C-alpha cells in the first residue's frame, strides 16, 4: 500500500511539501469538500428536491443514472478488498460490500434493488429504464472509480469512495429524503433507498477513510495522493448530479 506517482490531480491542485497530522489532513479534506464545485450538499438538484421544485422525471432520471455507475462500482470494490493487506480495513470493506449487495447491516435489502423499487414507484419501470442510457457525466464518474480502484494505491481507492462519496451521503441524501417526504407522494417503502443512505449505515462506510489515512498516508506523497483522489472524486460526483437537467 505504498506511494506511487500522483495521477489526475484536480485543476489548480498545489501539492503539499510536508506531512501533516491525520487530524489536520481530515480537516483539510473536509474543507476542500465544501468548495462550491465539490459540495453536493448544496448542488442545485439537491436544493430543488428540498424545495419541491424538481419534477418526478428529474428525480427518477438522477437516481437511474446513479444505478448506471453504482452497481459496477460496488462490484469493483471487491478489487480493493483483494489488494488490501490491512486486516481491519479488509473486514470493514467486506461488511460494506455485504451491505451494498444484500443489506446485511441495515436489513433493508441490496441497494440497487432498493433503487429499482424507488424508480418503479416513480413510474420508471424496467422498460423505461432500458431506454435511459448513461450520460457523459455518469460515464466519467464510473470510469474514474474504475481507474482509482484498479490502478491507484488502496488508500486512495478507499479515500475516493469512503471519504469523497459515502462520508457525505448521509448529509446529501438526508436532504433529498426529507424533501421527498415533504413535497412528493412516495411511500416509505419506495423511499427506503434514500433512507438507508441517510442512516448510520452510510456513516459507518464513511469511517473507512480516516482509519486508512491514519495507517497508510503518512508521507508527503501519500497524503498528496489522498488529497488528489478525494477532491477529484468529489468534483466528478458533483458533476454527475448535473444529469437532472437532461430530464
C-alpha positions in Angstrom: 0.0 0.0 0.0 3.0 2.3 -0.7 3.3 5.5 -2.6 3.2 5.8 -6.4 3.3 8.8 -8.7 0.3 11.1 -8.4 -2.3 10.8 -11.1 -5.2 13.0 -12.2 -4.7 15.8 -9.7 -7.6 18.3 -9.9 -7.1 21.5 -11.8 -5.3 24.1 -9.6 -4.1 21.4 -7.2 -1.0 22.5 -5.3 0.9 19.6 -3.7 1.8 20.0 0.0 5.5 19.9 0.9 5.3 18.4 4.4 3.5 15.7 6.3 0.6 16.8 8.5 -1.2 15.0 11.3 -4.1 12.8 10.4 -6.5 15.2 12.1 -5.2 18.1 10.1 -5.4 16.1 6.9 -9.0 15.2 7.5 -9.9 18.9 8.3 -8.2 19.9 5.1 -10.1 17.3 3.1 -13.4 18.3 4.7 -12.8 22.0 4.0 -12.0 21.1 0.3 -15.2 19.2 0.0 -17.1 22.4 1.0 -15.8 24.2 -2.1 -18.8 25.1 -4.3 -17.7 22.8 -7.2 -17.5 19.8 -4.9 -20.2 20.3 -2.3 -23.1 18.0 -3.3 -25.0 19.1 -0.2 -25.7 22.4 -1.9 -26.0 21.1 -5.5 -28.9 22.8 -7.4 -30.6 19.4 -7.8 -30.5 18.7 -4.0 -31.8 22.3 -3.4 -34.6 21.7 -5.9 -35.7 18.5 -4.3 -35.5 20.1 -0.9 -37.8 23.0 -2.2 -40.1 20.6 -4.0 -39.4 22.2 -7.4 -37.7 19.2 -9.1 -40.0 17.1 -11.3 -40.7 13.4 -10.9 -38.8 12.6 -14.1 -35.8 14.7 -13.0 -35.7 12.8 -9.7 -36.1 9.4 -11.4 -33.5 10.2 -14.1 -31.0 11.3 -11.5 -31.5 8.1 -9.5 -31.4 5.9 -12.5 -28.1 7.4 -13.7 -26.7 6.6 -10.3 -27.7 3.0 -10.9 -25.6 3.0 -14.1 -22.4 3.7 -12.2 -23.1 2.4 -8.6 -23.8 -1.2 -9.5 -20.5 -1.9 -11.3 -18.6 0.3 -8.8 -20.0 -1.7 -5.9 -18.8 -4.9 -7.6 -15.3 -3.5 -8.2 -15.0 -2.7 -4.5 -14.0 -6.3 -4.3 -10.9 -5.4 -6.2 -9.8 -3.1 -3.5 -10.5 -5.8 -0.9 -8.4 -8.3 -2.8 -5.4 -5.8 -2.7 -5.7 -4.7 0.9 -3.1 -6.1 3.3 -4.7 -4.4 6.4 -7.0 -6.9 8.1 -9.1 -4.3 9.9 -9.7 -2.4 6.7 -10.4 -5.6 4.8 -13.1 -6.6 7.3 -14.7 -3.2 7.1 -14.7 -3.4 3.3 -16.2 -6.9 3.4 -19.0 -5.6 5.6 -19.5 -2.7 3.2 -19.9 -5.0 0.2 -22.3 -7.2 2.1 -24.5 -4.2 2.9 -24.4 -3.0 -0.7 -25.3 -6.4 -2.2 -27.7 -7.8 0.4 -28.4 -5.2 3.1 -26.5 -7.2 5.7 -26.2 -4.3 8.2 -29.5 -2.4 7.6 -31.7 -5.4 6.8 -33.3 -3.3 4.1 -32.1 -5.3 1.1 -29.5 -4.8 -1.6 -29.0 -1.1 -2.5 -29.5 -1.5 -6.3 -32.8 -3.4 -5.7 -33.9 -0.6 -3.4 -33.1 1.9 -6.2 -35.3 0.0 -8.7 -38.2 -0.2 -6.1 -37.9 3.6 -5.8 -37.9 4.0 -9.6 -40.8 1.7 -10.1 -42.9 3.9 -7.7 -41.9 7.0 -9.7 -43.2 5.3 -12.9 -39.9 4.3 -14.2 -40.5 0.6 -14.9 -37.9 -1.8 -16.4 -39.0 -1.0 -19.9 -38.5 2.8 -19.4 -35.2 2.3 -17.6 -33.9 0.2 -20.5 -34.2 3.2 -22.8 -32.2 5.6 -20.4 -28.5 5.2 -21.2 -25.6 6.6 -19.2 -25.0 10.3 -19.7 -21.4 11.6 -20.2 -21.2 12.8 -16.5 -22.2 9.3 -15.4 -19.6 7.6 -17.6 -16.9 10.0 -16.3 -17.6 9.1 -12.7 -17.9 5.4 -13.4 -14.6 5.4 -15.4 -12.8 7.3 -12.6 -13.9 4.8 -10.0 -12.6 2.0 -12.2 -9.2 3.8 -12.6 -8.8 4.7 -8.9 -9.9 1.2 -7.7 -7.6 -0.8 -10.1 -4.6 1.5 -10.7 -4.1 3.5 -7.6 -2.8 2.7 -4.0 -5.5 1.2 -1.8 -5.6 4.2 0.5 -6.5 6.4 -2.5 -9.2 3.9 -3.6 -10.7 4.0 -0.1 -10.5 7.7 0.1 -12.3 8.2 -3.2 -15.2 6.0 -2.3 -15.4 6.2 1.5 -14.4 9.8 2.1 -15.5 11.7 -1.0 -18.7 9.7 -1.6 -20.1 7.7 1.4 -18.9 10.2 4.1 -21.1 12.9 2.6 -24.1 10.7 1.6 -25.9 11.0 4.9 -26.0 14.8 4.6 -26.7 14.9 0.8 -29.3 12.1 0.7 -30.7 13.1 4.0 -31.7 16.5 2.5 -33.2 14.7 -0.6 -35.0 12.2 1.6 -36.6 15.0 3.7 -37.5 16.9 0.6 -39.2 13.8 -1.0 -41.1 13.2 2.2 -42.3 16.8 2.5 -43.2 17.5 -1.1 -43.8 14.3 -3.0 -46.3 11.4 -2.7 -43.9 8.5 -2.2 -44.3 5.6 0.2 -41.8 4.8 2.9 -41.1 1.5 1.1 -40.3 3.5 -2.0 -38.1 5.9 0.0 -36.1 3.0 1.6 -33.3 3.6 -1.0 -32.8 7.1 0.2 -33.4 6.3 3.9 -30.6 3.7 4.1 -28.1 6.1 2.5 -29.1 8.8 5.0 -28.6 6.5 8.0 -25.9 5.3 10.4 -25.1 2.6 7.8 -23.5 5.1 5.4 -21.8 6.8 8.3 -20.1 3.5 9.1 -19.0 3.2 5.5 -17.6 6.7 5.6 -15.4 5.8 8.6 -13.1 3.7 6.4 -11.3 6.8 5.0 -9.9 8.3 8.3 -8.6 5.0 9.5 -7.0 4.2 6.2 -5.3 7.7 6.1 -4.0 7.3 9.7 -2.4 4.0 8.9 -1.3 4.3 5.2 -1.0 8.0 4.3 1.9 9.2 6.5 4.2 10.5 3.8 4.1 13.7 1.7 3.5 11.7 -1.4 0.9 9.5 0.3 -1.1 12.5 1.7 -0.9 14.4 -1.7 -2.3 11.3 -3.4 -5.2 11.1 -1.0 -5.9 14.8 -1.5 -5.9 14.5 -5.3 -8.1 11.3 -5.2 -10.7 12.7 -2.7 -11.1 16.1 -4.4 -11.1 14.7 -8.0 -13.8 12.2 -7.0 -15.8 15.0 -5.3 -15.7 17.1 -8.5 -16.8 14.3 -10.8 -19.5 13.3 -8.3 -20.8 16.8 -8.2 -20.8 17.0 -12.0 -22.7 13.7 -12.1 -25.6 15.3 -10.3 -26.0 17.7 -13.2 -27.7 14.8 -15.1 -31.1 16.0 -13.7 -31.0 18.7 -16.4 -31.5 16.1 -19.1 -35.0 15.1 -17.9 
